[in-house]
Amino acid sequence: MTCAPIAASAASHVFLVQNSGWMEPFYTDPASQYKALVAEVVLAAVRPGDALVLASFNQSQPGAPSPKALLAAQVDDKSPRAAVASALAALATAKKPGGALADTDLGEAVGVAMGTALGGKPGLIWLFTNNKNSPNNDQATAQRNREFYELIHHGGDIKKALAFPLHMPVRGRYSANGLMIYVFAIKDEGARELDALMRSGRLQKVITEPPARLKPLDQDTVRLLPVKVENVPGVAFSTQPNGTLRADIDAGATAAAAAPASGAGADGGANTGANIGTSSGQPATHAARIGWRLENTIYPYTITSARIEARSVLAGARTPIRLGADTVDGLAPGKSQPLSSSMQLPVAHLPGKWSLEAVKAAGSAAVLPGAIELQLSEQKLELSQAFRQRMAALFPGDPLPDIFTPPSQVQGSRAVLPLEVRMRYGLAPLMALLGGIAALLALAGGLALAAGRTRKVQVTVEGETRTLHTKAGTSQPLHDRAGNKVAELKTTMFGHTLTDLREGAQVRLGR
């Protein structure tokens, strides 16, 4: 085996290009776009910093290893177009050592790519094939394809798998109508790399057909799209560019003692409003009546039937969402059906209008992150009729559509919609706090001024009236004509008092 290993890098790609006997027309037909398509997919997938291996594959034989590396490189800032084109230029249909056209082993190619080229590390494996799996010239291609799909569905390191069936008619010694491109995401990091690539839209500029999902079939099979929320003052809903559903709650909104309604229709409408409700003696909650579109996102499968339930996850609390229907039936890929709901927003978990948190958030908002979880159980999937017809046209006589049938153990799925509840706080609490601080400072200043002012007081000692000058916080001794201390005058912010009076002394305040 001569497939070069890949060193650790930002992302790793292995591109496996089939060149067995059944691929003969893709190489000999002058109108074939096979090599050009491979090159464009490679260039769309890789980015500077990525590592790539470009290899041909058929079936390994003594003296004729498979896969066979054509190019192993680390992508720099310069486009690898010339290197990829050069590596593909001389590629032709492979032959066995005895001279017969080479056979095909799809499972072997993927296994070697995972174990040797990637070295057991995360990455993406791309497979370009006419989808005829015939090791040792085995004509039971249906069974061999089933074995290949078992590898995909049950291979623990294959976290995500997509297939792109493409129309590419070619004629030669044999003929073909179509080509299949697979991409396998290895390990969780590989799945994240594939998700990022699909979000970027780079690959869609080369392959305009939607990908058929092979794995996983138990995640994100549906999507919730809010289309209408009851228009009630105090709460506004909006959908963010990243898909998050945001509920903005006005901290000054008055909670009405009204129970939430059972549901709302899902016809179009503005994404604003909610229903505000409380229960006597209970923390305030906001009950949002939302109409959704429930969309099937698991192309090419129809959800023939499934039970559905939903809940919100906010502030550690998991609260059931009341749905207008508890089942979904006959939902084709890319299609949607209306779904109504009533959802409680636990605003009691958000800081109150006059709390310290509200003062800190004055003019902004306190955010409570969460999610809406939708669970499908007893799920039954079947390949859509439109996809079956497309496969029959691209791969006539190939039992491939039956092989796309999802494994029997995939009977449930889960979809998550990010949710963000925000309480908007005005400037009133902050202004009130600042006003209170200003009043306290003014009072403190007045007290300090009063404390520093000299006061005049009259006292009478043994019939003699005296006028004294004193300040708050001081004590002044009083003496008789003989010079003996007869009392002490204490001055405070609130007046004067005589203390430490000598027994029999005649001392009083005033004349």
Secondary structure by P-SEA (a helix, b strand, c coil): ccccccccccbbbbbbbbbcccccccccccccaaaaaaaaaaaacccccbbbbbbcccccccccccccccbbbbbccccaaaaaaaaacccccccccccccbbbbaaaaaaaaaccccccbbbbbbbbcccccccccccaaaaaaaaaaaaaaccccccbbbbbbbbbbbbccccccbbbbbbbbccaaaaaaaaaaaaaccccccccbbbbbccccccccbbbbbccccccccbbbbbcccbbbbbbbccccccccccccccccccccccbbbbbbccccccbbbbbbbbbbbccccccccccbbbbbbbbbcccbbbbbbccccccccccccbbbbbbbbbbcccccccccccaaaaaaccbbbbbbbbbbbbbccbbbcccaaaaaaaaaaccccccccccccccccccbbbbbbbbbbbbbcaaaaaaaaaaaaaaaaaaaaaaaaaabbbbbbbbcccbbbbbbbcccbbbbbbcccccccbbbbbcccccccccccccccccccc
